Amino acid sequence: MIRLYNTKDLKVEEFKPIHEGHVDMYVCGPTVYNYAHIGNARPMVVFDVLKRLFEAEGYTVKYVSNFTDVDDKIIKKAAQENTTEAVIAQRYIDAYQEVRKMLNTEFPDITPRVTETMPQIIDFIDRLVKSGHAYEANGDVYFSVDSVPTYGEISHQKLNELEAGARIETNDQKRNPYDFALWKKTDMGIKWDSPWGEGRPGWHTECVVMINNNMGPLIDIHGGGMDLRFPHHENEAAQQEAMNGNCLANYWVHNAMINIDGSKMSKSLGNVLWAKDIVEKLGVNLTRWLMSSVHYRKELNFSDETVETARKELERVMTPLKQADIKAALAGADFGDSYDEQAYRQFLDQMDDDMNTPNAYAVIFDTAKKLNAALRQREIDFAAAARYRNAIAKMLDILGITVEKVEVSEESRGLFEKWNRAKAEKDFESADGYRRQLIERGLLQ
């Protein structure tokens, strides 16, 4: 039984799918005007792990994540480079997909783009206007937040208690300062014809329409970073409530942010870390281990210290796996596909509890300890070692961490034989030489 923290209800709830054995999950994708930073990588990993968990528990998953390929920042960059918005967007979409691949994520099943959804977006806005939930003002169209009594149910903020602040557009055309733009009149950059004149859509409408188009009016899970909870997700839910009488998703799941050396990552502080650079530096396994080392709803601090801690933790797990493969190869043992079902179930139980990765890591460490003990026996029980080794590999697969089976060449086998013979004959100088060669090949520590 999978349980998830539902931001809408402020509690961990048992997951009950709309359709038995199936999950529809939408995660807000990037506005593609720049490369993906390490903060963008966290939801990639979090919701990839969630998808893998559902699949491990027998669900099928339809995973949709969009690309916002029209935005003021895209328009500005296109003008600066004397090119089109499409060229700018495609450059960063390609870069974003490259990071997804580098991170060993299972790609979304569908990646809709705003520019490919424009007729449906315009129709959606038109219906909101005609129903009285939106209004036109000098070529702009705004959603009336007062028209939806449930406004605030995602972010748990009340209109009369909100303070004007970040990410809230205010101007004299609005009936309420918190009314938000569905359509923006523009005379620069890419634009489309509409009943209200040339312009482009507002950010908050785009995701609603892409969800409706690709998954229907009500989905199981809507995910994204905590910074999207208000106003973006709040405004999405309000539009869907106005149009279809529901808040778009049964479960709203949000991951916390990443800090750099204890400080919020920001361009003004000059501490932005690009995801591609981090993965190239640390490798995919270490990057993903670090990403899941704290609970997804807690802030993750990225620093030299946390990276080194993660490195040591991962080595505690990967080293016995590697040694198990080497010892099995030297003994001619076949590990097969059997695994410790009890340990694997314990891991899943922790993951099922709102993706409690710290507790799940504890199960991995305990299983690695048992594997180490099995490998240290005078007469190795390869059947037991296989069960522990394969169970750990299955656990790591849900975390998106790859376990590559170690191959031992004939030449390396010969070095092991010479090393063991030299030790038996107390020829320690030769033994040390063979040992160094084995270490260089990554077959000994």
Order of alpha helices (4+ residues) and beta strands (2+ residues): beta-beta-beta-alpha-beta-alpha-alpha-alpha-beta-beta-beta-beta-alpha-beta-alpha-beta-beta-beta-alpha-alpha-beta-alpha-alpha-alpha-alpha-alpha-alpha
